[in-house]
Amino acid sequence: MTNTRKYRTMPEVVDMLRQAGFGVRQARIGAAISMCEAPVFGAEVPTSDFGMIGDLDLVDETWDASYGGFQIRALKEDTGTGSFRDKDELLKPRFNVWATRSLYKQSGWRPWATYTSGMYKAYLPDLFPPPKNTYVVMAGDTLGSIASDYDTTWQELARINNLHSPYTIFIGQEILYRDE
């Protein structure tokens, strides 16, 4: 029986990537990418939603939506073929990881914008430590939640970081705070 549980924590994704043949460092980077691509907001620990369907606004006659924890874009002509861009399979976590491995072998992590933008580094502070007095935004963070961790107000964080209404922050963004 295939395990189709859709939410996976970062250590679980690392384990799945290791089983798919990734080395430790690349598995950790891949898991961090998954946390950015399909985040579960409000989870106690970084978690990826392998049941997520995204990029619906990019669907056209050739391409379908993006699927699973790695948000792999499906090709309409591959539906039902079992290829790594088969939308019928991409919501299965192990298949999604296998498809990720296939894409990685072709192009490394470059097909994922959360890699090329550096967003994934937010989930690997031991590999990519942020500068002093800097917090790196993760899924589910708000200015208010960050402010409470650093004993300040969201308004002060907004002022220090030159943020204005609607005060939108994003995964991987560096937020400066005063260490008093």
C-alpha positions as CSV (number, residue, x, y, z in Angstrom):
1,M,0.0,0.0,0.0
2,T,1.4,3.4,-1.0
3,N,1.6,6.0,1.8
4,T,-0.3,9.1,0.4
5,R,-0.3,11.2,3.6
6,K,0.1,14.7,2.2
7,Y,1.8,16.6,4.9
8,R,5.5,15.9,5.5
9,T,7.9,17.6,7.9
10,M,11.4,18.7,6.9
11,P,13.1,15.6,8.4
12,E,10.6,13.4,6.6
13,V,11.3,15.1,3.3
14,V,15.1,14.8,3.9
15,D,14.6,11.1,4.5
16,M,12.6,10.6,1.3
17,L,15.2,12.5,-0.7
18,R,18.0,10.4,0.8
19,Q,16.0,7.2,-0.2
20,A,15.8,8.6,-3.7
21,G,19.6,8.9,-3.9
22,F,20.4,12.4,-2.8
23,G,23.4,13.0,-0.6
24,V,22.9,14.6,2.8
25,R,23.6,18.2,1.8
26,Q,21.5,18.1,-1.3
27,A,18.7,16.3,0.5
28,R,18.6,19.1,3.1
29,I,18.6,21.8,0.4
30,G,15.8,19.9,-1.4
31,A,13.8,19.6,1.7
32,A,14.2,23.3,2.3
33,I,13.0,24.0,-1.2
34,S,10.0,21.9,-0.6
35,M,9.2,23.9,2.6
36,C,9.2,27.0,0.4
37,E,7.3,25.6,-2.6
38,A,4.4,24.0,-0.7
39,P,4.4,25.4,2.9
40,V,1.8,24.3,5.5
41,F,1.0,27.6,7.3
42,G,0.4,27.3,11.0
43,A,2.3,24.0,11.4
44,E,4.4,23.6,14.6
45,V,7.5,22.7,12.6
46,P,8.4,23.3,8.9
47,T,6.0,21.2,6.9
48,S,5.4,20.7,3.2
49,D,2.0,19.9,1.6
50,F,2.4,17.1,-0.9
51,G,-1.2,17.5,-1.9
52,M,-0.8,21.1,-3.1
53,I,-1.8,22.1,-6.6
54,G,-0.5,25.4,-7.7
55,D,0.2,27.7,-10.7
56,L,-3.4,27.3,-12.0
57,D,-3.0,30.7,-13.7
58,L,-0.2,29.3,-15.8
59,V,-2.2,26.4,-17.3
60,D,-2.3,26.4,-21.1
61,E,-2.7,24.0,-23.9
62,T,0.7,22.4,-23.2
63,W,1.3,22.8,-19.5
64,D,-0.9,21.8,-16.6
65,A,-0.7,23.0,-13.0
66,S,2.2,22.3,-10.5
67,Y,1.8,19.4,-8.1
68,G,3.0,18.2,-4.8
69,G,5.6,19.2,-2.3
70,F,8.1,20.2,-5.0
71,Q,5.4,21.9,-7.2
72,I,6.5,20.0,-10.3
73,R,4.8,21.4,-13.4
74,A,2.8,18.7,-15.3
75,L,2.8,18.4,-19.1
76,K,-0.6,17.7,-20.5
77,E,0.8,15.2,-23.0
78,D,2.4,13.2,-20.2
79,T,-0.9,12.6,-18.3
80,G,-1.3,8.9,-17.7
81,T,2.2,8.0,-19.0
82,G,4.0,7.6,-15.6
83,S,6.7,10.1,-16.8
84,F,8.0,12.5,-14.2
85,R,5.6,15.2,-15.4
86,D,2.5,13.0,-15.1
87,K,-0.2,14.9,-13.2
88,D,-1.9,11.6,-12.3
89,E,1.1,10.6,-10.2
90,L,2.6,13.8,-9.0
91,L,0.4,14.1,-5.9
92,K,1.9,10.8,-4.6
93,P,4.8,12.0,-2.3
94,R,7.3,9.3,-3.3
95,F,6.5,9.9,-7.0
96,N,6.9,13.6,-6.5
97,V,10.3,13.0,-4.9
98,W,11.3,10.7,-7.8
99,A,10.2,13.4,-10.3
100,T,12.3,15.9,-8.4
101,R,15.3,13.6,-8.7
102,S,14.7,13.4,-12.4
103,L,14.6,17.2,-12.8
104,Y,17.6,17.6,-10.5
105,K,19.6,15.2,-12.7
106,Q,18.8,17.4,-15.7
107,S,19.3,20.8,-14.3
108,G,20.3,20.8,-10.6
109,W,18.1,22.9,-8.4
110,R,17.8,25.8,-11.0
111,P,14.3,25.0,-12.1
112,W,13.0,26.0,-8.7
113,A,12.6,29.8,-8.2
114,T,12.8,29.3,-4.4
115,Y,16.4,28.0,-5.0
116,T,17.5,30.7,-7.4
117,S,16.0,33.4,-5.2
118,G,17.7,31.9,-2.1
119,M,14.4,31.6,-0.2
120,Y,15.3,28.0,0.8
121,K,18.2,29.3,3.0
122,A,15.7,30.4,5.6
123,Y,15.3,26.7,6.5
124,L,19.0,26.0,6.8
125,P,20.4,28.6,9.2
126,D,23.3,26.2,10.2
127,L,24.5,26.2,6.5
128,F,23.5,29.8,5.8
129,P,23.6,31.8,9.0
130,P,21.8,35.2,8.8
131,P,23.7,38.4,9.6
132,K,23.7,39.6,13.2
133,N,20.4,41.1,14.4
134,T,18.6,39.6,11.4
135,Y,15.7,37.2,11.3
136,V,15.0,35.2,8.1
137,V,11.2,34.9,7.4
138,M,9.7,31.4,7.3
139,A,6.3,30.1,6.3
140,G,3.5,31.5,8.5
141,D,5.6,34.3,10.0
142,T,4.0,37.7,10.5
143,L,5.6,40.9,11.6
144,G,3.6,40.5,14.9
145,S,4.9,37.0,15.5
146,I,8.5,38.0,14.8
147,A,8.1,41.1,17.0
148,S,6.9,39.0,19.9
149,D,10.0,36.8,19.6
150,Y,12.3,39.8,19.8
151,D,10.4,41.8,22.4
152,T,9.4,44.7,20.1
153,T,6.4,45.7,18.2
154,W,5.4,45.0,14.6
155,Q,5.4,48.7,14.0
156,E,9.0,49.1,15.1
157,L,10.0,46.2,12.8
158,A,8.2,47.8,9.9
159,R,9.9,51.1,10.6
160,I,13.4,49.6,10.9
161,N,12.9,47.6,7.7
162,N,11.2,50.4,5.7
163,L,8.0,48.3,5.3
164,H,4.7,50.0,4.4
165,S,1.1,49.0,4.2
166,P,0.1,46.2,3.5
167,Y,3.3,45.1,5.4
168,T,3.7,42.0,3.2
169,I,6.7,39.8,4.1
170,F,7.9,36.6,2.3
171,I,9.8,33.5,3.0
172,G,13.5,34.1,2.9
173,Q,13.2,37.9,3.5
174,E,15.7,39.2,6.0
175,I,14.1,41.3,8.8
176,L,16.3,43.5,10.9
177,Y,15.6,43.9,14.6
178,R,17.3,45.8,17.4
179,D,19.1,43.7,20.0
180,E,18.9,45.7,23.2
